[in-house]
């Protein structure tokens, strides 16, 4: 039934106490925690530390950062343009088994991110082209490939920051897309190969023109250990030597475990670069038997 | 003749349908989407201000009062926005950040389904993020942990 304006006003006036009482009560109840929350101040020194058990279980749920994060942070202390010359000299395998292609894809992702952060347009686009070809061979969807092509357009327009964000997103989507068939090993090969190759190039550069501040960016011991555990689970017959690759990652974990704000010595960085190269070579895919 | 309750198929079907719909049979993808949606405005604003978002995010289901701790690498030279958000069933999500020595760095314990902590790491290394479902519906709620960063 439709009410006129006057009738509605009368109904509201008649019901006002019934309406207001629960409203006031709920407001009071709702305000209580808000007041409590505003008076809460956390002094870091007075907070209890995280338990050892929690840190142990957390390492099983390690979240791998974007490649762009390290490069963004490192660009202030590492000459990325100097690494670009080394990238140009390294060819990749573009045919073979899925494991061979995954290893190449990992290498190209690392090379692509470094060239992008070094703002080398020609190299970024050339790597991107190779990367998309291999992605297609591994079964990436057309939509993902189209997203990859857009990065080239951003590079052409000189929108480096947007291109970097798009590259981070593209990498994640590509890995998720390639994992759709449930081949987790393939993702491990791409991630670990890319990380080892990129870490090797950066370590090599820090060692060539030693810089203590830059060496601090290599403190990624737990991340290396996490990748070592994943690589150790790779089945036989997919990569050349998974055990050796895992050992190389564990060696890197050991060498990069230094005190906070401590620098890593030039000798250790040389050893890190060597371990990264040997781990990357051991992860090379092999032609699977049909 | 008056029909009994069970002879009214439309009412019976409606009640059965409502009961079925209310039963939490499986994890609804919409809940994870809901948890991401809670932080969507924050991340959209950050993107517009030149922050880069990690497209990888951690998701899961937490019981009411339950918590989970994740580990990740954060790099000195960047500032991070770490955000834990809950789905439609979450009333209060908290986030606390610790360094590799298990020392407390910061937290957001406000009564909201979105908890945000900004961190500028002094050194590169492992950091721990503890997400707590402080309050939710009785059967818990979904959470999503998301990250954004920018160079200092």
Boltz contact constraints between the chains, C-beta under 6 A:
constraints:
  - contact:
      token1: [A, 33]
      token2: [B, 111]
      max_distance: 6.0
  - contact:
      token1: [A, 37]
      token2: [B, 110]
      max_distance: 6.0
  - contact:
      token1: [A, 37]
      token2: [B, 111]
      max_distance: 6.0
  - contact:
      token1: [A, 42]
      token2: [B, 107]
      max_distance: 6.0
  - contact:
      token1: [A, 44]
      token2: [B, 104]
      max_distance: 6.0
  - contact:
      token1: [A, 47]
      token2: [B, 104]
      max_distance: 6.0
  - contact:
      token1: [A, 49]
      token2: [B, 102]
      max_distance: 6.0
  - contact:
      token1: [A, 49]
      token2: [B, 103]
      max_distance: 6.0
  - contact:
      token1: [A, 50]
      token2: [B, 98]
      max_distance: 6.0
  - contact:
      token1: [A, 50]
      token2: [B, 102]
      max_distance: 6.0
  - contact:
      token1: [A, 50]
      token2: [B, 128]
      max_distance: 6.0
  - contact:
      token1: [A, 54]
      token2: [B, 69]
      max_distance: 6.0
  - contact:
      token1: [A, 58]
      token2: [B, 69]
      max_distance: 6.0
  - contact:
      token1: [A, 58]
      token2: [B, 70]
      max_distance: 6.0
  - contact:
      token1: [A, 58]
      token2: [B, 71]
      max_distance: 6.0
  - contact:
      token1: [A, 58]
      token2: [B, 128]
      max_distance: 6.0
  - contact:
      token1: [A, 59]
      token2: [B, 71]
      max_distance: 6.0
  - contact:
      token1: [A, 61]
      token2: [B, 70]
      max_distance: 6.0
  - contact:
      token1: [A, 62]
      token2: [B, 71]
      max_distance: 6.0
  - contact:
      token1: [A, 63]
      token2: [B, 58]
      max_distance: 6.0
  - contact:
      token1: [A, 63]
      token2: [B, 70]
      max_distance: 6.0
  - contact:
      token1: [A, 63]
      token2: [B, 72]
      max_distance: 6.0
  - contact:
      token1: [A, 65]
      token2: [B, 73]
      max_distance: 6.0
  - contact:
      token1: [A, 66]
      token2: [B, 54]
      max_distance: 6.0
  - contact:
      token1: [A, 69]
      token2: [B, 75]
      max_distance: 6.0
  - contact:
      token1: [A, 69]
      token2: [B, 149]
      max_distance: 6.0
  - contact:
      token1: [A, 70]
      token2: [B, 75]
      max_distance: 6.0
  - contact:
      token1: [A, 72]
      token2: [B, 151]
      max_distance: 6.0
  - contact:
      token1: [A, 73]
      token2: [B, 75]
      max_distance: 6.0
  - contact:
      token1: [A, 73]
      token2: [B, 77]
      max_distance: 6.0
  - contact:
      token1: [A, 73]
      token2: [B, 78]
      max_distance: 6.0
  - contact:
      token1: [A, 76]
      token2: [B, 77]
      max_distance: 6.0
  - contact:
      token1: [A, 165]
      token2: [B, 52]
      max_distance: 6.0
  - contact:
      token1: [A, 168]
      token2: [B, 52]
      max_distance: 6.0
  - contact:
      token1: [A, 169]
      token2: [B, 55]
      max_distance: 6.0
  - contact:
      token1: [A, 172]
      token2: [B, 55]
      max_distance: 6.0
  - contact:
      token1: [A, 172]
      token2: [B, 56]
      max_distance: 6.0
  - contact:
      token1: [A, 216]
      token2: [B, 124]
      max_distance: 6.0
  - contact:
      token1: [A, 217]
      token2: [B, 124]
      max_distance: 6.0
  - contact:
      token1: [A, 219]
      token2: [B, 124]
      max_distance: 6.0
  - contact:
      token1: [A, 219]
      token2: [B, 125]
      max_distance: 6.0
  - contact:
      token1: [A, 220]
      token2: [B, 73]
      max_distance: 6.0
  - contact:
      token1: [A, 222]
      token2: [B, 126]
      max_distance: 6.0
  - contact:
      token1: [A, 223]
      token2: [B, 73]
      max_distance: 6.0
  - contact:
      token1: [A, 260]
      token2: [B, 123]
      max_distance: 6.0
  - contact:
      token1: [A, 261]
      token2: [B, 123]
      max_distance: 6.0
